[in-house]
Amino acid sequence: MKMSNGELLGWSSMRFCTNVESSIRFLCLEFRELSDMLFCSY
């Protein structure tokens, strides 16, 4: 299966975006848990 540079670039950037999105979502969840713990401890 041979891909052109444009196709490869589009595919990798799309994949990168989904990775970034899931990372941000994960960080938000972690941060929410941390802030909940902080607020509950006071």
C-alpha angles and dihedrals in degrees: 000000000000121000129192119237091253092053092046092049092048092048095047094046090050090050090047091052093052090048091051091047093052091045092052091047090050092049091049091052092048091048092049091053091048093049090047090054091048094049093045092051092060 
